[in-house]
Amino acid sequence: MPTLLEVLQRENPNIIDHWGGASYKNTTSTRFDSVTLDDGRRAHVQQWKDFTFGSIYAAYGDILDQKLGAAYKAVQTPTVTPREIIDENSVDTLGAVWSCNIVREPLKTAGNVLRSREGMVSTALARPSDPTLAPKKISWKHTTEPKSSMKPDWAVVERSILKRYRYAHKDDTEKSLVYAVGDSKLKQKWKSAWLSLNDASCTVNTDQPYHAPGTPAPDVQKTSKIHEERINPLKQMATYCRYAESRYGYIVTQTELVALRVRRIPGSKAHNAAIEYCAIPWSAHGSGKLTAHLAIWALGCMGMNDHERALEGPSKAVLQHMAKLTWWTEDKVKKTYTNVISRRVVNSEQWAKLKGSTTTILHTDDAGGRSLTSTFIPTGPAMPNIADQMAKLNLGTADAPPATPQKGAPTSSSSNKPKPRPYTKCTIDGKTYVLTPDATGNYVVLDSKKAVKFKLVKDAKKNWVVSGKPNVVAKMEY
């Protein structure tokens, strides 16, 4: 039987894109929460840096390495029809046929473990756990407009809700068992890459549609208001998360899954949100990769902690107090470390293997007075079963800068300096590509048949450009 991790890292089916719609507008509503890219004081939409394969595996590796039971049956790759994208409903159909089946058993296995851990479950919500990914099965009536409802396309939810409720009202304690929510979009209407474009890049002439170089229609955006369209799905998701009372969500298109963590902005109105996002290509698969289905599973698992699921209130003074997946508490008496969100407990020996030899440790106190070991960069020896994976990963950044060596402390010689981390992806004109290092120290982008699509090389100014096209500059990312 495969492990949970192996199932969640399976290769996804190739998408056949036939979309030819006339509208490039996303869903909008005056009832949606407010989200702005930047108010001049702080970035309200930014990268979710602690959502990485390394941090997920550290927090949940003991569950991910479990083998599925004998009753598990491998999910068959969908036939042509579910893989054909004609409209937004096609994205839902693919998810229902493929994604729901991929994550079903891993979620159920994780629920049985996590919901029995000390410190995970509120006494009022304690019950046997049977979480699942459900399409369009949960909704909430609008608080001031009874005839209106909020209905996400996806929800990681306990089956008990699906059996008992069509709507989850504000006073239903059952609603607290919605762990994460999601929404489907078309890549032609929304891409995470648009979130990093500056204002000038967001103004597109209708007669000269925006699209990535070398990509055929209909991968275009005919509207001249990308700067508006790129934020509307985030407003929608912020609203869904508020009604679900969960900080975790995602947006899925035919080319990527974008994991989200939603926050309330301190000192603002209750419906003003800030969002962190992590984009994962639909094509990502295999050992050591953060995949779309691993992300859905992790978001659901993170939401299973009743004490670390709710959104921050707008009166909270410090955004940084929202628990991160990289936070561990230390028990100096028992000599153990406990992950704040997953509640996984490791002993000193396991912790040493997890953190490696160069991890920066920051001891601090959160709002509840807990002592936090608040960082995670596993660069040393890996835990069993992932030795080959850990060496190839981008594992995020620490929550504090490396400690300054004490005066007189020995320093490493240049021969002992670690090799630079390889880049894992690049963005060219708003389109994101997965990178593969080659033997010459450069990078290549492969097509669906693993053939070289194009190569990136450094120019005289140390910029990475497409080989043979010196004016096409790539933005490299770890």
N, C-alpha and C positions, 0 to 999 in steps of 0.2 A: 504494500500500500504506500502511496506517496505521502510526504509530509504536507502540512498545511502550507508551508512556504513554497514548496514545489508547485502545488496547485495554483497558488496566487501569483506565481511568476510564469505561468503558461503563456505561450505566444498567442496573441489575439488574431482573429481572422482578418484578412485583408478587406478593406472597405471598397465597395464599388459605388462611386459617387455619381448619381444621375440628377442631382438637384438642379432645377432650372427655374426657380420661382422668381417672381417679379419684385417681391417685397424684401427689403434688407433691414427692416425695423424689428427691434426686439420688444418684448412685452413691457409696457409701461403702465403706471397707475399712480394717481395722486395719493393712494393709500400706502405706497411703498416708503420705506425708511430713506433717510437722507445719507448719501455717501458722496464725498468729494475726494478727488485725488490729492489735493494739497490746499490747505487754507493759509499758506504762507508761514505757519509756525511749526507744523510737524506733518510728516507724510501720513495720510490716513489710509493709503493703499500701498502696501509694501510686501516684499518677499517674506515668506514664512521660513525663516532660516533654520529653525530647529526641527522641521519636519523632513527628515532624511532617512534613508535606509538604515544608516548606522544607529540613529536614535530609536527608530522603531524596533530594530532587532535587539538592541540592548534592553528595551523595556518589555518586549514580548517574545524574545527568542526562545524561552523555555516552552512557550505554547506553539510557536511556529515550527519548532523541530519535532513536534508530536506527529505520529503517523495517524492518518484517518482510519476509522474503523472498517471492519470487514464489509459493512453494508454499503460503503462508498462505491459509487459507479462513476467512472470517468465521464466528463461532459464531452459530448461529441461536437466537433467544429460545425457551426451552422452551415446550411446549404446556401446557395446563391441568394435566395430571396431575402432572408433576414439581413444579409450584408449589403444589400442595395439601399442607398440613401436617396430617397426621393423628396422627403420633407422632414420636419422635426419629429413627426410621429415615427419615422423610420429609425431614428436614434433610440426612441423609447422601445421599439420592437426588438432591436438588436440587444438592448440592455436586458429586456425581459427574457429573451431566448438564451442569451449567453452569460451576461454578467451575474444575473440573479442565481443561475445554476452554479457558476464558479464559486461564488462567495458563500453559498448557503451552508454547506457543511463546516467550512472554516469558522463562520460566525457562530454556529451552534456549539461547536467544540469550545471556542473561546468563551462564550457566554457561560457555559457550565463551570469553567475554571474561574473566570474573573469575578462573577457575581457571588462566588463563595469565599472570596478573599476578604480578610479583615480590613475594614476601613473603606471598602468599595460601595457597600449598599446601605442606603438609608433604611432604618427599621420599618418605616411605614411602607416601603416599596419592596421589602424582602419577599421573594417568591421564586419558584423554579424558573430558570431562564431559557428562553427559546427565541433568540433574536433572528431576524431575517431581513433581507433587502427586498422591499416591496414597492412595485410601481403604482403610483397614483391610488394608494389605498388609504391615505390619511389626509384630513383637512380640518381647518379650524374656522369657525364663524368669526367674521370681523367683529371687533369689540364694540363698535358704534353703529355698524350697518348690518343688521341680522340677515339681510338677503344676500350679502356678499360673503365669500369665503376665501381662505388662503389654502391652496392645494399644491404642494410640491410634486414634481414628477417622481421623486424617489424618497424613500425614508428607510433608514436602518432602525427597525422598530421591533418591540416584543409582539409576538403573535397574539398575545392576550388582547391587545388593542384592536387588532384586525378582526377578531372574533366578536368583540363586544360593541365597537363604536364605528359609526360612519363619520361622525364629527367628534372631536375632542374639545370639550368646552373648557373655559378658563379655570373652572373649579374642579376639573377632573384630575385626581392624583395620577390616574393612568397615563396622562399626557407626559408625565415626567419620564416615561419609559420610551420616548422617542430619542434615540441616541444621536442621529445625524440626519440631515436632509440634503436633497440634491435636485438639480434641474437640468434638463436637456436643452441644448442649443445647437444651431448649425454653425459650422466653421465660417460660412460665408457671412454670418451676422455678428459673430463674436470670436475673438482670439485673445488669449492672455497676453500675447506679444503687444497688443495695442496699449496695454496699461503702462508700458514703459516708453511710449512715444511722446515726444514733446509736442507742444501746441502746433508748431509749424508743420510737423509731420502728420498731424491729424486732419488738416484741411486738404481735402481731395476734390479735384474738379470732376464733376459728373461726367464730362465728356472724355476724361482720361481716368478710368476707374483704377482704384488702388488694387494692386495684387503683387504677390511675390514674383520676382523675375524667374522666368522659365516655367511658371505654373500655368496651366491652361484654364480658361473659363470652365466652370462658373466660380472659381476661387477669387471672387472680386467683391468689392464693397462700393456700390454705386452711390451711396449717400455721401454728401460732402460734410457729414457731421460725425465722423468717427469718434470725436471727443465726447459726443453725447451717447452714442450707441455702446461704447466700451464700458460705460458706468452703469447703464440700466440693469443688466443682469446682476450686478453686485447689489444694487438697491433691492432687487427682488429677493435675492438670497438672504440679505440682512433681515428682511421682513419675515421670511420663512423661519429663520433661526430664532428670531424673537418670539414667534408664536410657538415654536417647538421647545423653547427654553433650553436650547442647546447651542453652544458656540461653534459647533462643527458642521460643515457642509461641503458641497462640491458642485461644480458645473462640468458637464460632460458634453463633448462634441464628437464628431466622427474622427477627429485627429488628436484629441488630448483630453485628459481629465485634470481639472484644476481644483486641488484641495483648498479649502477655506477655513480660516479661524476668525470669527467675528467678535468684535469688542464694542463696548459702549465708549464714547469719547468723554473723558472726565470734564465736569463742569458744563456740559451741554444738555440739550433736550434728550429725553429718554430714547427718541427715535433717530438719533444721530449715531452712525456706526463708523468704525474703522475696521479694515479688513486686511488680513495677511493671506497671501496666496502662494501655492506651490504647483507649478505646471508639470505634468507628467505626460510624455508622448504616449499615444495609444499603442505605438509600435514597441515600446519598452518591454523587454521580457528577458528571462534567464537569470542565472545565478548572480547575486549581488546587486540586482536592479530594483529600484523603486518603481513598481508597475501600477497601472490604473487600479487593478483589483486589490493589490496589497494596500493601496491608499484607502480605498473604500473600507476594507476590513479594519485598517488601523483607526480610521475616523470613528467607525462604529465602536471599536474597543475602547477608545479614549472616552467616548460618550457614556460608556457603561459605568464610569465612576460617578456616582450620584453627587459627590461633593465637589467635583471639578468639571461639571458639565455646563452649569448655568452661565449666561452672559454676565459680565460685570455691570453693576449699576452705574449710571452716569455720575453719581456723586463720589465714586472711588477716585482717590487722588492720584494713584500711580498705576499706569497701565502695566508696568513690568511685573506686578504682583499676580497676574494671571498665570497659573501654573504652566510650565513648559514640560515637554516630554523629556527634556534633558535634566530635570530636577530630581535629585535623590536626597533623602534624609539619612543621616548617619546616627547609628546607635553605638556610642562608644563603649557601653557596658557589654552589649552582646556582640560587638564588633561585626555589625551587619549594616547593609545599605538597602534602603527601600525606595523604589521609584514612586514619586508623588502621584502619578496618574495611573499607572498599571498596577501599583502595589506589589510589584515583584520584589522579593527579598533575596539578596545574594550575600554570601559571607565574604570575608576579607580576601580570601584566595580568588574567588570568582570576580570580585570587584577589581583586583589587580589585573586580571586577564582582560576584563572589559575595558578599563580605562587606559591600559598601556602604560608606557614609561614617561610620556611627555604631556599627559593631560594636566591642564591648569585647573586647580581646585579653588573655588571661592566659597567661603563660609559666610552666610548671611542669614538674616531673619526675615521671614515674610510677614504679612499683615497679621497672621494668626500666631506669630511667635515661634514658628518652627525653624529649626536650624537646617539650612539647605546646603547641600553640596551641589552647586549650581553650574555644572558644565559637563561636557562629554565630547572628547575627541579621541576615539579609540585608535591609536596609531601603533600600539605595541602588539604583543601576542594576542591572537584572537581566541574566542571561545571555541570549543569543539564544533565541527561541522561547517565552519565558515572561514577557515584559515585562508582559503584561496579568494574568498569574496572580499574580505576586509581590506586586503592590500590594494584592491582596485577601485575603492569607493571614494566618492566625495562625501565626507561625513559631517558636513556643516561646520559651524564655527563655535567657539566657546562663548559663554556668557560673560567672560571677563578676559582681558588681554593676558598673554603669558607673563608670569611673574618675572620681575627684574632680578638677575643674578646678584647675590650678595657680593660685596666688595671682597676681592681676593679669591672668589670661587673659581675653580678651574673652568675653562671654556673648551668647547669642542673644536677640534681641528677642522680645517676645511674639508679634509677627506672624509670626515664623519657627518658632514651636513646632509640632511635628507634630500632626496630628489624632489624637484618641484612637482606639485600635484598636476596630473594631466587634466586638460579641459574635457568636459563631457558633452557640451552642446554649444551651438552658436546661433546667433540670430542675424539674418540677412534680409533687409527690407521688411521687417515685421514677421518673417517666417522663421520658425525654430527648427533646427536640424540636429540630429544626434551624431556625435563625432566618434570616429574610430582612429586611434593612433596608428601610423604606419611605421615601417622599419627605418625611415629616413628622418624621423623626428617631427614630421608634419602630420596632418590629419586628413582623413577622407570621409566623405559622406556616401553611404551605401544606399542603393535602391532596395525595393522589396525582394529582389532576387539576389541580394548580397553583392551585386556588381557595383563598381565605383561610379558614383554619379558625378562627383566633382572633387577636387583636391584643394586644400587650403595650404598656403605657404606664406612665409613672412617676407614683406617687402623691405626696402632700404630703411624705412622709418619704423621698422619693427611691428608694423600692423599686419594682421592676418588678412590675406586677400584670396579670392578665388584664383587658382592657377590659370593663367592665360587671360584673366580679366582683372588687371591691376586696379581698376576703379571700383570694383565690387568688394567693399570692406566688410568683414565679418566681426560681429561683437561676440567675443569668446566668453564662456561662462563655465564655472566649475560644477 
